[in-house]
């Protein structure tokens, strides 16, 4: 009887032998990262981002009006990741109250 570790090694070896070569050839998507200095031709572009009231309320959690001018960067925030919109450290360092039980 084989152990779960041995079974996983066998499955890994079999899947590695077959690989995903056939799958990659069927896709017609541009591959980003092969030439990081150049955007792939035909890659989709984001032309406009709309943040509704709920997004701003979430992003400004724990901050009371009047909002400082330094937070106006949110008006130009795209859909990329920013740690400002996510809970950070737990109390007592949670100065914005992200982790409060409501």
C-alpha positions in Angstrom: 0.0 0.0 0.0 1.4 3.4 -0.9 1.4 6.3 1.4 -0.4 9.6 0.5 3.0 11.2 0.0 4.0 8.5 -2.5 0.7 8.8 -4.3 1.1 12.6 -4.6 4.7 12.1 -6.0 3.4 9.6 -8.6 0.6 12.0 -9.6 3.0 14.9 -9.8 5.4 12.9 -12.0 2.6 11.8 -14.4 1.1 15.3 -14.7 4.6 16.7 -15.3 5.3 14.2 -18.0 2.2 15.2 -19.9 2.5 18.9 -19.0 0.2 21.6 -20.4 1.8 22.1 -23.8 -1.4 21.2 -25.6 -3.5 23.6 -23.6 -1.2 26.6 -24.1 -1.2 26.2 -27.9 -5.0 26.4 -28.0 -5.2 29.8 -26.3 -4.9 33.0 -28.3 -4.3 35.3 -25.4 -1.3 37.7 -25.4 1.3 36.6 -22.8 2.4 39.4 -20.5 5.8 39.2 -18.9 7.9 37.8 -21.8 8.9 41.3 -22.8 8.2 43.3 -19.6 9.4 46.6 -21.3 6.7 46.3 -24.0 2.9 45.8 -23.7 1.8 42.8 -25.7 0.0 43.7 -28.9 -3.7 43.2 -28.6 -3.6 43.1 -24.8 -6.8 44.6 -23.2 -6.6 48.1 -21.8 -8.6 49.7 -19.0 -9.8 53.1 -20.3 -12.0 54.2 -17.4 -12.7 53.2 -13.8 -15.7 54.2 -11.8 -15.8 54.0 -8.0 -19.2 54.3 -6.5 -20.2 55.7 -3.1 -19.9 52.3 -1.4 -16.3 51.9 -2.6 -15.3 55.3 -1.2 -17.0 54.5 2.1 -15.1 51.3 2.3 -11.8 52.9 1.4 -12.3 55.7 3.9 -13.1 53.3 6.8 -12.1 54.8 10.1 -11.4 58.3 8.7 -13.9 61.0 9.5 -14.6 64.1 7.5 -13.3 66.6 6.6 -10.9 64.4 4.7 -7.3 65.6 4.4 -6.1 66.6 1.0 -3.6 63.8 1.1 -6.4 61.3 0.6 -7.5 62.8 -2.7 -5.3 60.2 -4.4 -8.3 57.9 -4.1 -10.0 59.9 -7.0 -7.3 58.5 -9.3 -7.1 55.1 -7.8 -7.5 52.4 -10.5 -8.5 48.8 -10.0 -5.0 47.8 -8.9 -4.1 46.6 -5.4 -3.4 49.1 -2.7 -3.0 48.3 0.9 -4.9 51.4 1.8 -8.2 49.7 1.0 -7.6 46.6 3.1 -7.4 45.8 6.8 -3.9 45.9 8.2 -2.6 45.0 11.6 -4.7 43.8 14.5 -5.4 45.9 17.6 -3.8 47.8 19.2 -2.2 48.9 15.9 -5.5 49.0 14.1 -5.9 52.8 14.2 -8.6 52.9 11.6 -10.8 50.3 13.3 -10.9 47.8 10.4 -11.0 44.8 12.8 -13.7 46.1 15.2 -16.6 43.8 15.9 -19.8 45.6 14.9 
